[in-house]
Amino acid sequence: MKVSYYIASRYLFSKKSVNAINFISGISMLGVFVGSAALIIILSVFNGFETLVLSMYNTFTPELRIEPAKGKTFDPSPAYFNSIKKDSRVANYTEILQEKALLRYDSGQFIGLVKGVSADYIKGKSLDSMMLDGNFVLQDKKENYAVIGAAVQSYLSVNIKDDFRDIEIYSPKKGAQNSINPAEEFNIKAIHPAGVIQSQQDMNDIVIVPIGFARELLNEEKMVSFIELNLKSPDAVDEYQKEISKKLGSNFIVKNRSQQNQLLYKILQSEKWAIFLILTFVLIIAIFNIIGSLTMLVIDKQKDIAVLSSLGADKQLIRGIFFTEGMMISMIGCLIGLLVGYTFCLLQQHYGFIEMGSTNLITTSYPITLKWMDFILVFGTVILVSLMASSISSRLSVKHIENLRDDL
């Protein structure tokens, strides 16, 4: 192996042999370099967008959510829920009661989602970046307030600074019969909007209210729709999910963030892997250029092959020389590409010199998130394809070796 490596490195780096073959080898190395760097940069940008989007969702998406396996509501009073509430590992325990309702503001009407939340709902949440207008206030001096989504404000033209107009919420009474006056079939309550929130799409048609207000509106004394949990240690989420799932049994479903937003996670992952496959095909084409450069090298070094064979070198040694050179071309190009890609990503993270070209976006520059698994994935892909390309090329070096020796 040392002999193969020494001769291969001489062929690749020898100053005396700077010719068209070395130039073509350099072009092959450049192709691997560009492909590897492009893969790392593109994957890191997609990771950045994924992190950005998920951070928006995670502000309001709890780490764990307990929901009934059947039906829309359940009773949260049993002892096992109280034990979860008092668990020292739980940082935030929030009861949620939500239902669709008719919203009215002056002459405007809109069907929105009324979400009643208990007092711990905003505990530990950073909401300043999500507030479009006003403040996230649900209760002040025993007065109830609402925080509405951007779509609700847009459709109803809500002015949260107008202290004399409230949002009226209409919810059908349970078991109500048809009556002469349709208003008698609804519970009607008014609440003043204190703020407007703009986050993910499913939060735009929402009206967040205190859970006590929601219970009065929906005539629901003790049932809840969900229980949302956030833990003190994010690393313990998976273990805690399994623990309480076993404790609650088959009547309840405990979902983590990815399970609560399955479609979003699938879209983000499918887009990332689609781009990876496309760029991998480009990288494969660049790596297979090595076959051409090594084939020309074999033709150019036929006399060297004949001499080595005459000196006693077997086919395995000769094949190893050209196999090693092909791997060196790929590895050098790949490692330089990974290094340049890593450096570029760090610079983009710190300085954001490549901007997205719009001032109406959440971030002005392309976001970057580096993951070491991406580096391992790209390096592994290059190794796999390079092994195939170098193996094919090295086989050419031992064809007709007997004839070459006779000619010599």
Buried (B, 14 or more C-beta within 10 A) or exposed (E): EEEBBEBBBEBBEEEEBEEEBBEBBBEBBBBBBBBBBBBBBBBBBBBBBBBBBBEBBBBBBBBBBBBBEEEEBBEBEEEEBEEBBEBEEBBBBBBBBBBEBBBBBEEEEBEBBBBBBBEBBBEEBEBEEBBBBBBBBBBEEEEBBBBBBBBBBBBBEBBBEEEEBBBBBBBBEEEEEEEEEEEEEBBEBEBBBBBBBBBBEBBBBBBBBBBBBBBBBBEBEEBBBBBBBBBEEEEEBEEBBEBBBEEBEEEBBBBBBEEBBEEBBEEBEEEBEEBBEEBBEBBBEBBBBBBBBBBBBBEBBBEBBBBBBEEEBEBEBBBBBBBBBBBBBBBBBBBBBBBBBBEBBEEBBEEBEBEBEEEEEEEEBBBBBBBEEBBEBBBEBBBEBBBBBBBBBBBBBBEEBEEBBEEE
